[in-house]
Amino acid sequence: MRQTIRLYASTGEVKTPAERISEVEERYREGFRAVKLQVHAFDEAEDIRHVVETARAVGDRVKVGVDANQGWRVTIVSDALLWDLARAERLAEAYANAGVAWIEEPLPMDGYDDLAALTAYSQIPIAGGELVGGSGRPRSRSSWSRAAARKGLLCTARTRDTEADGTSRRGLRIIVRHQACQP
C-alpha cells in the first residue's frame, strides 16, 4: 500500500516579516500547506512580530510552525540567545494566540523537566528536534527520546533532508512515527 506523506517547507535565513510572508506565499503556490519558521532575535518582541504577522497573513491556508533552535544551539556562525522556561512560555502563548501549529526546540534538548512544564502550559504542541542524541547525532531509542516520550513531548525525526513529525497527546496529525520517538 502506498502512503502519502505531507511535508512542510522549512525556512532558515533571517528575513523581514514582509519578505517571509512573500516566501510563505510562494511555498503555498508550490503546494506546501505547512511551513516552519526559524526565530533568531535577541528581542522576543521581534520574534513574536515576525511569526504573528506571517501567521495572520497566510491565515488558514498554511499551518505555521516555529523552530527556536534551542535543542542544539549553533553559535559558531553568530551568537544566539539561550531561551529559558519563562521566555518559552511567553512566546508559546503569543504564538498560540496567532494560531501557530507547533514550536520546535524551544528549550535545550536535555531540559526534560522544563520541556514537560512547557508542554503542560502550552496550548500548542511542543516538539523536540531531530538531533535527539547528546552528541548532536540522531540515535534510535536514545535516552532523550524515551524521556521525551514519557513526558508526553512531541518528537521529530530527520528522514534524509525532510523532517516528519510524530506526536503523543497534543492532537497534531501524525505524519510519521519514527523509531526514535517510541518509548
N, CA, C and O atoms as a DFTB+ gen file, in Angstrom:
732 C
 N C O
     1  1       0.848      -1.174       0.000
     2  2       0.000       0.000       0.000
     3  2       0.895       1.238       0.000
     4  3       1.822       1.342       0.803
     5  1       0.621       2.142      -0.873
     6  2       1.386       3.379      -0.964
     7  2       0.773       4.430      -0.045
     8  3      -0.444       4.612      -0.024
     9  1       1.619       5.116       0.711
    10  2       1.168       6.134       1.659
    11  2       1.688       7.498       1.239
    12  3       2.847       7.636       0.846
    13  1       0.834       8.496       1.322
    14  2       1.239       9.862       1.025
    15  2       1.658      10.551       2.313
    16  3       0.953      10.488       3.320
    17  1       2.800      11.203       2.273
    18  2       3.288      11.949       3.426
    19  2       3.330      13.426       3.038
    20  3       4.010      13.802       2.083
    21  1       2.614      14.247       3.769
    22  2       2.638      15.692       3.513
    23  2       3.856      16.293       4.207
    24  3       4.101      16.037       5.386
    25  1       4.592      17.068       3.488
    26  2       5.807      17.688       4.016
    27  2       5.567      19.163       4.273
    28  3       4.636      19.763       3.735
    29  1       6.421      19.735       5.105
    30  2       6.356      21.173       5.288
    31  2       7.641      21.799       4.771
    32  3       8.687      21.152       4.712
    33  1       7.544      23.055       4.403
    34  2       8.709      23.814       3.968
    35  2       9.364      24.402       5.205
    36  3       8.682      24.895       6.103
    37  1      10.681      24.349       5.248
    38  2      11.420      24.862       6.399
    39  2      12.278      26.047       5.968
    40  3      12.993      25.976       4.969
    41  1      12.198      27.134       6.730
    42  2      12.977      28.328       6.428
    43  2      14.141      28.429       7.402
    44  3      14.099      27.816       8.469
    45  1      15.156      29.171       7.070
    46  2      16.287      29.274       7.967
    47  2      16.880      30.661       8.068
    48  3      17.326      31.074       9.138
    49  1      16.889      31.367       6.988
    50  2      17.538      32.669       6.979
    51  2      16.674      33.738       7.630
    52  3      15.450      33.620       7.697
    53  1      17.332      34.771       8.103
    54  2      16.631      35.880       8.740
    55  2      16.074      36.795       7.647
    56  3      16.797      37.211       6.741
    57  1      14.784      37.097       7.747
    58  2      14.121      37.977       6.787
    59  2      13.166      38.885       7.545
    60  3      12.822      38.625       8.698
    61  1      12.747      39.942       6.888
    62  2      11.715      40.793       7.467
    63  2      10.385      40.050       7.395
    64  3      10.252      39.109       6.613
    65  1       9.401      40.452       8.193
    66  2       8.092      39.807       8.076
    67  2       7.527      39.879       6.659
    68  3       6.947      38.902       6.184
    69  1       7.681      41.008       5.977
    70  2       7.160      41.133       4.608
    71  2       7.837      40.134       3.663
    72  3       7.174      39.512       2.833
    73  1       9.154      39.986       3.795
    74  2       9.886      39.016       2.965
    75  2       9.461      37.592       3.299
    76  3       9.319      36.756       2.407
    77  1       9.261      37.320       4.574
    78  2       8.850      35.980       4.993
    79  2       7.452      35.660       4.481
    80  3       7.202      34.546       4.020
    81  1       6.546      36.618       4.555
    82  2       5.184      36.401       4.058
    83  2       5.230      36.078       2.565
    84  3       4.549      35.164       2.101
    85  1       6.023      36.823       1.828
    86  2       6.173      36.567       0.399
    87  2       6.708      35.157       0.153
    88  3       6.231      34.449      -0.734
    89  1       7.696      34.759       0.943
    90  2       8.273      33.417       0.806
    91  2       7.232      32.342       1.113
    92  3       7.134      31.357       0.382
    93  1       6.460      32.516       2.173
    94  2       5.444      31.530       2.537
    95  2       4.371      31.455       1.448
    96  3       3.897      30.368       1.120
    97  1       3.992      32.589       0.895
    98  2       3.019      32.606      -0.210
    99  2       3.568      31.812      -1.406
   100  3       2.821      31.085      -2.061
   101  1       4.853      31.947      -1.687
   102  2       5.475      31.191      -2.778
   103  2       5.450      29.693      -2.474
   104  3       5.132      28.892      -3.352
   105  1       5.779      29.310      -1.247
   106  2       5.725      27.890      -0.881
   107  2       4.290      27.352      -1.012
   108  3       4.086      26.204      -1.405
   109  1       3.312      28.185      -0.682
   110  2       1.903      27.790      -0.827
   111  2       1.589      27.521      -2.303
   112  3       0.942      26.524      -2.623
   113  1       2.036      28.390      -3.192
   114  2       1.804      28.193      -4.623
   115  2       2.494      26.925      -5.128
   116  3       2.052      26.321      -6.105
   117  1       3.577      26.525      -4.461
   118  2       4.276      25.290      -4.826
   119  2       3.574      24.044      -4.282
   120  3       3.937      22.923      -4.640
   121  1       2.578      24.234      -3.426
   122  2       1.820      23.097      -2.909
   123  2       2.005      22.805      -1.438
   124  3       1.335      21.922      -0.902
   125  1       2.897      23.520      -0.765
   126  2       3.081      23.308       0.665
   127  2       1.907      23.915       1.427
   128  3       1.434      25.007       1.110
   129  1       1.447      23.175       2.446
   130  2       0.347      23.666       3.273
   131  2       0.786      23.864       4.721
   132  3      -0.028      24.130       5.605
   133  1       2.098      23.728       4.943
   134  2       2.688      23.992       6.260
   135  2       4.116      24.483       6.061
   136  3       4.817      24.034       5.155
   137  1       4.537      25.408       6.915
   138  2       5.902      25.924       6.896
   139  2       6.416      26.007       8.326
   140  3       5.649      26.153       9.278
   141  1       7.731      25.909       8.449
   142  2       8.369      26.079       9.751
   143  2       9.279      27.292       9.662
   144  3      10.183      27.346       8.828
   145  1       9.029      28.272      10.536
   146  2       9.817      29.493      10.579
   147  2      10.886      29.383      11.655
   148  3      10.627      28.871      12.744
   149  1      12.071      29.858      11.356
   150  2      13.143      29.926      12.342
   151  2      13.043      31.277      13.052
   152  3      12.756      32.291      12.415
   153  1      13.274      31.296      14.344
   154  2      13.325      32.556      15.080
   155  2      14.715      32.701      15.692
   156  3      15.274      31.742      16.226
   157  1      15.267      33.915      15.608
   158  2      16.672      34.126      15.976
   159  2      16.920      35.376      16.817
   160  3      18.045      35.586      17.270
   161  1      15.924      36.198      17.034
   162  2      16.158      37.522      17.608
   163  2      16.471      37.478      19.106
   164  3      15.967      36.621      19.832
   165  1      17.295      38.398      19.548
   166  2      17.516      38.570      20.982
   167  2      16.298      39.233      21.616
   168  3      16.004      39.009      22.790
   169  1      15.599      40.043      20.843
   170  2      14.406      40.749      21.310
   171  2      13.190      39.869      21.028
   172  3      12.829      39.659      19.870
   173  1      12.559      39.354      22.085
   174  2      11.435      38.444      21.857
   175  2      10.272      39.122      21.146
   176  3       9.515      38.455      20.441
   177  1      10.113      40.426      21.313
   178  2       9.049      41.142      20.599
   179  2       9.260      41.044      19.088
   180  3       8.296      40.966      18.327
   181  1      10.512      41.049      18.659
   182  2      10.813      40.918      17.233
   183  2      10.428      39.525      16.724
   184  3       9.833      39.398      15.654
   185  1      10.768      38.481      17.491
   186  2      10.382      37.121      17.108
   187  2       8.860      36.978      17.072
   188  3       8.312      36.362      16.158
   189  1       8.188      37.542      18.058
   190  2       6.729      37.469      18.104
   191  2       6.132      38.168      16.884
   192  3       5.262      37.615      16.211
   193  1       6.595      39.370      16.604
   194  2       6.073      40.123      15.462
   195  2       6.282      39.359      14.158
   196  3       5.376      39.269      13.329
   197  1       7.467      38.817      13.987
   198  2       7.826      38.060      12.786
   199  2       6.846      36.898      12.567
   200  3       6.315      36.731      11.469
   201  1       6.616      36.114      13.592
   202  2       5.763      34.930      13.494
   203  2       4.290      35.320      13.390
   204  3       3.568      34.796      12.542
   205  1       3.846      36.230      14.241
   206  2       2.431      36.612      14.261
   207  2       2.015      37.252      12.930
   208  3       0.960      36.915      12.391
   209  1       2.820      38.161      12.400
   210  2       2.471      38.789      11.123
   211  2       2.400      37.763      10.002
   212  3       1.513      37.832       9.152
   213  1       3.322      36.817       9.993
   214  2       3.307      35.781       8.960
   215  2       2.086      34.884       9.113
   216  3       1.387      34.612       8.137
   217  1       1.828      34.426      10.327
   218  2       0.686      33.540      10.564
   219  2      -0.633      34.218      10.193
   220  3      -1.500      33.600       9.576
   221  1      -0.777      35.461      10.560
   222  2      -2.017      36.185      10.229
   223  2      -2.159      36.405       8.730
   224  3      -3.268      36.352       8.198
   225  1      -1.058      36.649       8.051
   226  2      -1.109      36.908       6.613
   227  2      -1.540      35.672       5.817
   228  3      -2.275      35.789       4.836
   229  1      -1.086      34.501       6.235
   230  2      -1.423      33.291       5.477
   231  2      -2.699      32.634       5.986
   232  3      -3.240      31.740       5.336
   233  1      -3.183      33.072       7.146
   234  2      -4.465      32.602       7.665
   235  2      -4.571      31.096       7.763
   236  3      -3.628      30.426       8.186
   237  1      -5.707      30.566       7.377
   238  2      -5.963      29.131       7.475
   239  2      -5.385      28.336       6.304
   240  3      -5.458      27.108       6.302
   241  1      -4.817      29.013       5.317
   242  2      -4.292      28.308       4.143
   243  2      -3.017      27.533       4.441
   244  3      -2.783      26.476       3.856
   245  1      -2.186      28.053       5.350
   246  2      -0.891      27.441       5.642
   247  2      -0.724      27.320       7.146
   248  3      -0.872      28.303       7.871
   249  1      -0.413      26.109       7.621
   250  2      -0.077      25.937       9.031
   251  2       1.339      26.441       9.245
   252  3       2.236      26.172       8.446
   253  1       1.527      27.172      10.327
   254  2       2.835      27.741      10.635
   255  2       3.384      27.098      11.892
   256  3       2.724      27.081      12.930
   257  1       4.589      26.571      11.796
   258  2       5.324      26.064      12.948
   259  2       6.517      26.981      13.188
   260  3       6.900      27.761      12.316
   261  1       7.094      26.878      14.370
   262  2       8.227      27.723      14.742
   263  2       9.354      26.846      15.265
   264  3       9.120      25.958      16.085
   265  1      10.569      27.084      14.801
   266  2      11.752      26.387      15.295
   267  2      12.633      27.396      16.017
   268  3      13.160      28.320      15.398
   269  1      12.793      27.221      17.320
   270  2      13.610      28.134      18.121
   271  2      15.084      27.714      18.164
   272  3      15.932      28.471      18.637
   273  1      15.386      26.517      17.674
   274  2      16.770      26.029      17.617
   275  2      17.478      26.062      18.965
   276  3      18.666      26.378      19.035
   277  1      16.768      25.742      20.022
   278  2      17.380      25.740      21.351
   279  2      17.858      24.352      21.766
   280  3      18.606      24.220      22.734
   281  1      17.434      23.319      21.045
   282  2      17.831      21.958      21.389
   283  2      19.321      21.738      21.231
   284  3      19.957      21.086      22.059
   285  1      19.858      22.272      20.187
   286  2      21.292      22.171      19.892
   287  2      21.681      23.462      19.223
   288  3      21.623      23.580      17.999
   289  1      22.077      24.434      20.025
   290  2      22.357      25.783      19.522
   291  2      23.698      25.825      18.808
   292  3      24.704      25.334      19.321
   293  1      23.703      26.412      17.628
   294  2      24.930      26.579      16.855
   295  2      25.332      28.046      16.967
   296  3      24.738      28.908      16.320
   297  1      26.319      28.318      17.770
   298  2      26.745      29.710      17.982
   299  2      28.048      30.034      17.266
   300  3      28.581      31.132      17.427
   301  1      28.566      29.104      16.482
   302  2      29.823      29.348      15.794
   303  2      29.662      30.392      14.683
   304  3      30.596      31.141      14.399
   305  1      28.477      30.442      14.053
   306  2      28.227      31.387      12.976
   307  2      27.913      32.767      13.534
   308  3      28.472      33.771      13.092
   309  1      27.016      32.802      14.504
   310  2      26.685      34.059      15.178
   311  2      26.140      33.725      16.552
   312  3      25.730      32.594      16.816
   313  1      26.140      34.709      17.412
   314  2      25.655      34.490      18.761
   315  2      24.159      34.176      18.722
   316  3      23.447      34.613      17.818
   317  1      23.706      33.436      19.683
   318  2      22.291      33.074      19.751
   319  2      21.848      33.119      21.206
   320  3      22.563      32.675      22.105
   321  1      20.676      33.654      21.416
   322  2      20.118      33.759      22.754
   323  2      19.703      32.388      23.264
   324  3      19.114      31.600      22.524
   325  1      20.002      32.103      24.510
   326  2      19.548      30.873      25.147
   327  2      18.219      31.151      25.829
   328  3      18.152      31.964      26.751
   329  1      17.165      30.484      25.384
   330  2      15.847      30.662      25.972
   331  2      15.781      29.986      27.328
   332  3      16.467      28.993      27.570
   333  1      14.949      30.530      28.215
   334  2      14.623      29.848      29.463
   335  2      13.129      29.537      29.443
   336  3      12.429      29.907      28.501
   337  1      12.647      28.864      30.470
   338  2      11.248      28.448      30.523
   339  2      10.307      29.652      30.462
   340  3       9.288      29.595      29.774
   341  1      10.627      30.731      31.161
   342  2       9.752      31.906      31.174
   343  2       9.593      32.495      29.768
   344  3       8.482      32.823      29.350
   345  1      10.701      32.626      29.050
   346  2      10.609      33.148      27.675
   347  2       9.827      32.181      26.792
   348  3       8.978      32.610      26.010
   349  1      10.098      30.899      26.906
   350  2       9.396      29.909      26.093
   351  2       7.889      29.958      26.354
   352  3       7.097      29.834      25.420
   353  1       7.489      30.137      27.613
   354  2       6.056      30.244      27.932
   355  2       5.447      31.499      27.317
   356  3       4.343      31.445      26.776
   357  1       6.147      32.620      27.391
   358  2       5.619      33.865      26.809
   359  2       5.436      33.730      25.298
   360  3       4.407      34.127      24.752
   361  1       6.431      33.172      24.635
   362  2       6.328      33.022      23.188
   363  2       5.293      31.974      22.807
   364  3       4.581      32.144      21.818
   365  1       5.197      30.898      23.571
   366  2       4.165      29.879      23.296
   367  2       2.772      30.487      23.380
   368  3       1.904      30.173      22.566
   369  1       2.559      31.345      24.352
   370  2       1.254      31.998      24.499
   371  2       0.978      32.934      23.315
   372  3      -0.116      32.919      22.749
   373  1       1.962      33.737      22.950
   374  2       1.779      34.659      21.818
   375  2       1.548      33.884      20.523
   376  3       0.701      34.261      19.713
   377  1       2.297      32.806      20.331
   378  2       2.154      32.014      19.108
   379  2       0.820      31.277      19.082
   380  3       0.206      31.152      18.023
   381  1       0.367      30.792      20.224
   382  2      -0.943      30.128      20.282
   383  2      -2.045      31.100      19.886
   384  3      -2.961      30.734      19.149
   385  1      -1.962      32.325      20.367
   386  2      -2.962      33.341      20.025
   387  2      -2.963      33.668      18.534
   388  3      -3.963      34.160      18.012
   389  1      -1.857      33.401      17.843
   390  2      -1.760      33.662      16.403
   391  2      -2.103      32.423      15.574
   392  3      -2.104      32.479      14.345
   393  1      -2.394      31.300      16.247
   394  2      -2.766      30.087      15.528
   395  2      -1.605      29.236      15.056
   396  3      -1.773      28.413      14.156
   397  1      -0.415      29.417      15.651
   398  2       0.746      28.613      15.285
   399  2       0.470      27.147      15.624
   400  3      -0.139      26.846      16.651
   401  1       0.922      26.233      14.751
   402  2       0.616      24.808      14.883
   403  2       1.539      24.066      15.849
   404  3       1.091      23.129      16.511
   405  1       2.805      24.450      15.952
   406  2       3.744      23.798      16.858
   407  2       4.975      24.667      17.056
   408  3       5.256      25.557      16.253
   409  1       5.715      24.399      18.145
   410  2       7.008      25.043      18.398
   411  2       8.035      23.932      18.578
   412  3       7.861      23.033      19.400
   413  1       9.104      24.010      17.799
   414  2      10.160      23.007      17.869
   415  2      11.366      23.550      18.619
   416  3      11.760      24.702      18.435
   417  1      11.937      22.721      19.453
   418  2      13.156      23.022      20.206
   419  2      13.133      24.376      20.921
   420  3      14.021      25.201      20.705
   421  1      12.129      24.610      21.767
   422  2      12.094      25.882      22.483
   423  2      13.039      25.932      23.681
   424  3      13.276      27.002      24.243
   425  1      13.575      24.787      24.068
   426  2      14.470      24.686      25.232
   427  2      15.551      23.662      24.935
   428  3      15.413      22.880      23.994
   429  1      16.627      23.648      25.718
   430  2      17.681      22.654      25.498
   431  2      17.131      21.223      25.498
   432  3      16.219      20.896      26.257
   433  1      17.707      20.375      24.629
   434  2      17.184      19.021      24.426
   435  2      17.195      18.153      25.676
   436  3      16.412      17.208      25.766
   437  1      18.051      18.443      26.634
   438  2      18.090      17.614      27.843
   439  2      17.405      18.294      29.028
   440  3      17.558      17.847      30.165
   441  1      16.662      19.353      28.782
   442  2      15.920      20.040      29.844
   443  2      14.543      19.430      30.012
   444  3      13.529      20.103      29.827
   445  1      14.510      18.126      30.370
   446  2      13.260      17.358      30.403
   447  2      12.184      18.007      31.271
   448  3      11.031      18.106      30.853
   449  1      12.543      18.442      32.451
   450  2      11.530      18.995      33.355
   451  2      10.948      20.293      32.800
   452  3       9.734      20.495      32.844
   453  1      11.805      21.174      32.277
   454  2      11.305      22.418      31.683
   455  2      10.483      22.128      30.432
   456  3       9.454      22.765      30.209
   457  1      10.929      21.168      29.611
   458  2      10.154      20.803      28.424
   459  2       8.790      20.246      28.807
   460  3       7.785      20.555      28.166
   461  1       8.758      19.429      29.847
   462  2       7.480      18.881      30.304
   463  2       6.590      19.988      30.866
   464  3       5.382      19.991      30.627
   465  1       7.174      20.921      31.606
   466  2       6.397      22.042      32.157
   467  2       5.849      22.907      31.022
   468  3       4.696      23.335      31.072
   469  1       6.663      23.164      30.005
   470  2       6.204      23.957      28.873
   471  2       5.100      23.231      28.113
   472  3       4.124      23.851      27.691
   473  1       5.248      21.934      27.938
   474  2       4.228      21.143      27.246
   475  2       2.900      21.214      27.994
   476  3       1.841      21.335      27.378
   477  1       2.960      21.140      29.316
   478  2       1.732      21.226      30.119
   479  2       1.121      22.621      30.041
   480  3      -0.102      22.762      30.057
   481  1       1.952      23.643      29.957
   482  2       1.500      25.032      29.928
   483  2       0.940      25.434      28.561
   484  3      -0.071      26.130      28.470
   485  1       1.607      24.989      27.518
   486  2       1.330      25.474      26.173
   487  2       0.008      24.966      25.614
   488  3      -0.395      23.829      25.858
   489  1      -0.652      25.829      24.864
   490  2      -1.873      25.449      24.158
   491  2      -1.564      24.789      22.820
   492  3      -2.462      24.242      22.181
   493  1      -0.310      24.833      22.389
   494  2       0.087      24.218      21.121
   495  2       1.188      23.190      21.388
   496  3       1.882      23.278      22.401
   497  1       1.352      22.218      20.488
   498  2       2.357      21.175      20.700
   499  2       3.775      21.720      20.780
   500  3       4.139      22.674      20.092
   501  1       4.563      21.085      21.640
   502  2       5.976      21.400      21.800
   503  2       6.752      20.209      21.242
   504  3       6.516      19.066      21.635
   505  1       7.678      20.483      20.324
   506  2       8.423      19.420      19.650
   507  2       9.876      19.445      20.050
   508  3      10.478      20.509      20.197
   509  1      10.440      18.257      20.225
   510  2      11.879      18.111      20.316
   511  2      12.418      18.141      18.893
   512  3      11.633      18.136      17.946
   513  1      13.705      18.173      18.720
   514  2      14.270      18.245      17.382
   515  2      14.733      16.905      16.866
   516  3      14.626      15.880      17.539
   517  1      15.254      16.939      15.647
   518  2      15.752      15.718      15.022
   519  2      17.075      15.272      15.630
   520  3      17.489      14.128      15.440
   521  1      17.738      16.155      16.352
   522  2      19.021      15.826      16.970
   523  2      18.779      15.327      18.378
   524  3      18.925      16.068      19.350
   525  1      18.404      14.047      18.476
   526  2      17.961      13.534      19.761
   527  2      19.078      12.946      20.608
   528  3      18.831      12.570      21.754
   529  1      20.289      12.853      20.093
   530  2      21.393      12.341      20.881
   531  2      22.216      13.474      21.453
   532  3      22.280      14.547      20.853
   533  1      22.841      13.269      22.587
   534  2      23.638      14.307      23.219
   535  2      24.835      14.734      22.396
   536  3      25.384      15.814      22.613
   537  1      25.247      13.899      21.453
   538  2      26.407      14.221      20.621
   539  2      26.053      15.094      19.432
   540  3      26.937      15.494      18.674
   541  1      24.770      15.397      19.258
   542  2      24.359      16.155      18.089
   543  2      24.030      15.260      16.908
   544  3      23.730      15.750      15.819
   545  1      24.085      13.942      17.116
   546  2      23.721      12.991      16.067
   547  2      22.483      12.226      16.502
   548  3      22.356      11.879      17.676
   549  1      21.549      11.950      15.561
   550  2      20.369      11.176      15.935
   551  2      20.762       9.783      16.410
   552  3      21.646       9.149      15.833
   553  1      20.107       9.316      17.454
   554  2      20.330       7.965      17.949
   555  2      18.971       7.322      18.169
   556  3      18.131       7.876      18.878
   557  1      18.749       6.165      17.573
   558  2      17.494       5.469      17.761
   559  2      17.320       5.080      19.218
   560  3      18.264       4.641      19.876
   561  1      16.113       5.245      19.707
   562  2      15.757       4.863      21.068
   563  2      16.720       5.440      22.111
   564  3      17.068       4.778      23.089
   565  1      17.132       6.661      21.887
   566  2      18.058       7.312      22.809
   567  2      17.376       7.600      24.138
   568  3      16.152       7.534      24.249
   569  1      18.170       7.916      25.129
   570  2      17.600       8.280      26.421
   571  2      16.746       9.524      26.290
   572  3      15.751       9.662      27.002
   573  1      17.116      10.452      25.382
   574  2      16.299      11.653      25.179
   575  2      14.922      11.265      24.676
   576  3      13.916      11.714      25.226
   577  1      14.859      10.440      23.641
   578  2      13.563      10.120      23.049
   579  2      12.689       9.353      24.036
   580  3      11.479       9.572      24.081
   581  1      13.280       8.458      24.825
   582  2      12.483       7.723      25.823
   583  2      11.974       8.672      26.897
   584  3      10.808       8.601      27.285
   585  1      12.836       9.555      27.378
   586  2      12.418      10.518      28.401
   587  2      11.368      11.468      27.833
   588  3      10.383      11.779      28.502
   589  1      11.575      11.926      26.612
   590  2      10.619      12.839      25.986
   591  2       9.268      12.164      25.820
   592  3       8.233      12.772      26.094
   593  1       9.268      10.922      25.376
   594  2       8.009      10.204      25.192
   595  2       7.285      10.035      26.523
   596  3       6.064      10.175      26.580
   597  1       8.022       9.734      27.594
   598  2       7.401       9.584      28.915
   599  2       6.790      10.898      29.385
   600  3       5.790      10.897      30.104
   601  1       7.388      12.023      28.982
   602  2       6.884      13.327      29.391
   603  2       5.767      13.824      28.473
   604  3       5.197      14.885      28.725
   605  1       5.445      13.081      27.417
   606  2       4.385      13.488      26.510
   607  2       4.814      14.526      25.499
   608  3       3.979      15.271      24.987
   609  1       6.108      14.590      25.200
   610  2       6.610      15.592      24.263
   611  2       6.527      15.089      22.835
   612  3       6.656      13.892      22.577
   613  1       6.315      15.994      21.928
   614  2       6.341      15.704      20.506
   615  2       7.781      15.424      20.125
   616  3       8.699      16.011      20.699
   617  1       7.989      14.552      19.182
   618  2       9.350      14.224      18.756
   619  2       9.442      14.344      17.250
   620  3       8.530      13.914      16.544
   621  1      10.515      14.914      16.741
   622  2      10.714      14.973      15.298
   623  2      11.878      14.099      14.919
   624  3      12.784      13.862      15.717
   625  1      11.847      13.624      13.701
   626  2      12.921      12.777      13.197
   627  2      13.299      13.243      11.810
   628  3      12.431      13.652      11.038
   629  1      14.574      13.188      11.478
   630  2      15.025      13.592      10.145
   631  2      15.073      12.351       9.266
   632  3      15.709      11.353       9.604
   633  1      14.392      12.434       8.139
   634  2      14.410      11.379       7.142
   635  2      15.067      11.975       5.911
   636  3      14.446      12.758       5.193
   637  1      16.307      11.614       5.664
   638  2      17.128      12.256       4.643
   639  2      17.133      13.752       4.895
   640  3      17.579      14.180       5.959
   641  1      16.660      14.561       3.968
   642  2      16.664      16.003       4.177
   643  2      15.295      16.547       4.543
   644  3      15.085      17.760       4.524
   645  1      14.360      15.666       4.876
   646  2      12.999      16.094       5.160
   647  2      12.625      15.694       6.572
   648  3      12.870      14.558       6.978
   649  1      12.034      16.609       7.328
   650  2      11.593      16.296       8.675
   651  2      10.142      15.860       8.653
   652  3       9.328      16.414       7.915
   653  1       9.823      14.863       9.466
   654  2       8.446      14.417       9.623
   655  2       8.179      14.324      11.111
   656  3       9.026      13.834      11.858
   657  1       7.040      14.775      11.549
   658  2       6.740      14.843      12.970
   659  2       5.830      13.706      13.415
   660  3       4.904      13.311      12.707
   661  1       6.117      13.197      14.597
   662  2       5.218      12.268      15.260
   663  2       4.740      12.951      16.520
   664  3       5.403      13.863      17.016
   665  1       3.632      12.543      17.037
   666  2       3.084      13.237      18.189
   667  2       2.623      12.254      19.248
   668  3       2.429      11.070      18.970
   669  1       2.448      12.755      20.468
   670  2       1.955      11.884      21.520
   671  2       0.525      12.228      21.890
   672  3      -0.381      11.435      21.635
   673  1       0.298      13.402      22.489
   674  2      -1.021      13.623      23.050
   675  2      -1.650      14.960      22.705
   676  3      -2.754      15.247      23.167
   677  1      -1.002      15.769      21.926
   678  2      -1.480      17.126      21.720
   679  2      -2.364      17.300      20.486
   680  3      -2.874      18.397      20.258
   681  1      -2.562      16.258      19.687
   682  2      -3.529      16.350      18.612
   683  2      -2.994      16.800      17.268
   684  3      -3.777      16.890      16.322
   685  1      -1.709      17.090      17.124
   686  2      -1.162      17.398      15.810
   687  2      -1.174      16.096      15.015
   688  3      -0.755      15.056      15.523
   689  1      -1.646      16.146      13.788
   690  2      -1.788      14.941      12.996
   691  2      -0.457      14.215      12.870
   692  3       0.564      14.831      12.566
   693  1      -0.467      12.923      13.099
   694  2       0.755      12.131      12.983
   695  2       1.061      11.948      11.510
   696  3       0.215      11.482      10.747
   697  1       2.260      12.310      11.113
   698  2       2.682      12.101       9.732
   699  2       3.529      10.833       9.673
   700  3       3.219       9.918       8.910
   701  1       4.564      10.772      10.445
   702  2       5.418       9.582      10.522
   703  2       5.794       9.370      11.971
   704  3       6.196      10.317      12.647
   705  1       5.676       8.168      12.457
   706  2       6.133       7.835      13.806
   707  2       7.499       7.195      13.630
   708  3       7.613       6.063      13.163
   709  1       8.532       7.931      14.009
   710  2       9.910       7.470      13.850
   711  2      10.301       6.602      15.027
   712  3       9.818       6.797      16.143
   713  1      11.174       5.649      14.776
   714  2      11.617       4.730      15.830
   715  2      12.165       5.495      17.032
   716  3      11.947       5.080      18.170
   717  1      12.868       6.597      16.806
   718  2      13.457       7.355      17.916
   719  2      12.391       7.992      18.799
   720  3      12.695       8.424      19.911
   721  1      11.166       8.059      18.334
   722  2      10.099       8.693      19.121
   723  2       9.350       7.685      19.982
   724  3       8.481       8.068      20.766
   725  1       9.666       6.433      19.850
   726  2       8.962       5.412      20.605
   727  2       9.505       5.320      22.036
   728  3      10.713       5.439      22.242
   729  1       8.630       5.109      23.025
   730  2       9.112       4.972      24.398
   731  2       9.883       3.688      24.602
   732  3      10.357       3.421      25.706
